[in-house]
Amino acid sequence: MRRPTPRFTATVSTTGLRTVPFNRPHVAENELDYIAEVVRSGRTSGDGAFTRRATGLLSELTGANDVVLTTSCTHALEMSAILLDLQPGDEVIVPSFTFMSTANAFALRGAVPVFVDCRPDTLNIDERLIEGAVTERTRAIAVVHYAGVACAMEVIGELAERYGLALVEDNAHGLGGSYQGRPLGSFGAMAAQSFHETKNVQCGEGGALILNDPALMARAEIIREKGTDRSRYFRGQVDKYRWVDIGSSYLPSDLLAAQLAAQLEFFRVTQLRRHAVWQAYHEGLADWAAGNGISQPMVPDGCAHPAHLYYLLFPDIANRQAFIDHLAGRGVQALFHYQPLHCAPAGLRYGRPATGGCPVTEQVADTLVRLPLFADLAEDDVAHVIEAARDYEVS
């Protein structure tokens, strides 16, 4: 039986104050039915029917021939580091303005993350600074498409090719986004996806590794299955499975795959809702932002974003914090985002900043605010957020 997709209306607290959470995970049509189907089947471990269905849907969405589901985007990145055969002392160029997993996955293999500053407009890694960070020990460049807006992939791809470097995309924000008509996640040899509950498509915790180099697929299956050729055994290609390589338990349960499959089936519907919220913020706050010296997201020509998040950049940290407090007083939960990795305790221990440091990253980390954005955010809640924001004046 199909259940209607939940639509949420405004939430009112016991004090009578309208409250708008930062995020509420979307529940897709058929999601609960699919989960119940897995439970009734008696086989809830990975590589079941819904693992195959979700993988196929993800392949269609990204245009990738080879996709393996993982338990998180972090684990997908860890798999990419193993597939790169990184050795202690090798270097990987990464943005400083990103989630720690982007760097941690490579540091776990003994590689040194080399932190490059971000652009002040898109907040992506500054492609003009990458070449200056390349050394004889550089093995790869890992890019993050912040807010699902593409990095300058033509320039970065040319740099990677010129220096013989692998290109890895951390596409945690970018599912459904594109650059020059080409899906994000299709530019690197590998791309990591996230299905955390805060993402456009979610199964609580989950991820995927997209493999754009066909030569990597056979080993990726082994790494994901604890270093064994178990997948080949179940396909009848070997008469027993054995430990043949390093790896870990990166395969998600079919329960999570069932939830993910339902989400992917209705991806385009939920995307329309997210884009409506994003556009309402962008238009409704435009004159207020300009009058207060606040920057809105910039989407360059040729980039199609997936409305993953909406942010504002304030003139300074004092106004950023005052604005968050102001919205909280109106029942609106707004958050800041990444803190610079190059000066984090682990960043200082395991990595190093590129020459010149990361001053833009430090400024952005101090001044950025994210507004609530999720598929089931009611129109009147969006209007409330806009009204509350417009009542704030930069001091």
Residue, then its C-alpha position, 0 to 999 in steps of 0.5 A: m500500500r502506498r503511503p502519502t508523502p508527509r507534508f509539514t506545516a508550521t510548527v508552533s512551540t508550547t510558548g506559541l512561538r513559531t519554530v523552524p528547524f534547520n533540517r527535517p529528513h524527507v520521507a519518500e513515498n514507498e519508503l516505509d513499505y520498502i523497509a518492511e519488505v526487506v524485514r519480511s524477506g528475512r535477508t537484511s544484510g547488504d547486496g540484496a535486492f534493494t542494494r541493486r535497485a538503489t545502485g541502478l537508480l544512482s547510476e542512471l542519475t549520475g551517468a556512471n557505469d560503476v557505483v558501489l554503495t557504502t555506509s557513508c561518504t567518509h567510507a567512500l573517501e577512505m576507499s578512494a584513498i586505498l584505491l589510490d595506493l597512497q603511501p606515507g608521505d604522499e601528498v593530496i591537495v584538498p580544500s581547507f574549507t570542507f568537512m574533516s572527512t575530506a582530509n582525514a580519509f587520506a591522512l588515515r593512509g599516512a598521506v599529508p593533506v595539503f590545504v588550499d584556500c577557497r575562492p571568495d565567491t563560490l567558496n570552492i577550492d581556488e583553482r588558481l592556487i592549486e598549481g603552487a601547492v603541487t610538489e614531487r610528492t603530490r599524488a592527487i587533488a580532491v575537490v569539494h563542490y560546496a553547496g553543490v556549485a561546481c568547482a572550476m573543473e576544466v582548469i582543475g582537470e587540466l592541472a591534474e592531467r598535466y602533472g599526472l595526478a588522480l582527481v577525486e570528487d567529494n560530491a557530498h553536496g552535489l548530487g543532481g548538480s552539473y557543470q557545463g551540462r555534465p553531472l557532478g561526480s563524473f569528472g574525477a577517477m572517483a567521486a564520493q556521495s553522501f546520503h546523511e540525513t541532512k542531504n538531498v537524498q538520505c537514508g540516515e547514514g550512507g554513501a556511495l563511491i562512483l568509479n569513472d575509471p573501469a579498472l578500479m571496479a574489481r578492486a573496489e568490490i574487494i575493498r568494500e567486502k573486508g578485503t575478500d572476493r565475496s562478491r565474486y563468490f556469490r556471482g559464481q566466479v570462484d568456488k570459495y571466497r578468501w582474504v585477498d587485499i586490505g579492506s573493511s566493512y563498507l557495505p550498507s544493510d539492505l534496510l538502508a538501501a531500501q530507504l535510499a531506493a525510495q528516496l532516489e525514485f522521487f529525487r526529481v520531485t523533492q528537488l523541485r521543492r528544494h529549489a523553490v525554497w532556495q529561490a524564495y530565499h534568494e529573491g526575498l533577501a536580495d535587496w535586504a542583503a545588498g543594503n546590509g553588505i551581506s553576500q548571497p550565494m554566487v552560481p557561475d554560468g554553466c553551473a546547475h546546483p541542486a539546492h543543497l544549502y542556502y547561506l549568507l556571508f556577513p561582514d564580520i563574526a560579531n554580526r554573524q553571531a548576532f544574526i544567528d541569535h536574532l533568528a533563534g529569538r524568532g524560532v528559526q534555527a540557523l547554523f554556521h558551517y565548516q571551520p578551517l582544517h589547516c589550523a584545526p588540531a588534527g590539521l596541524r598534526y597531519g597536514r600543512p597549508a599551502t604557501g600563503g595560508c588560507p585567509v579567505t577560508e578563515q574569513v568565510a568560516d567566521t562569517l557564514v550562516r546557513l538558513p533552514l532548507f529541506a524539501d518539506l519546509a512549508e511556504d509560510d515557514v519560508a516566509h517567516v524565515i525571510e521576514a525574520a532575517r529582514d528584521y535584522e540590520v547589520s551594525 
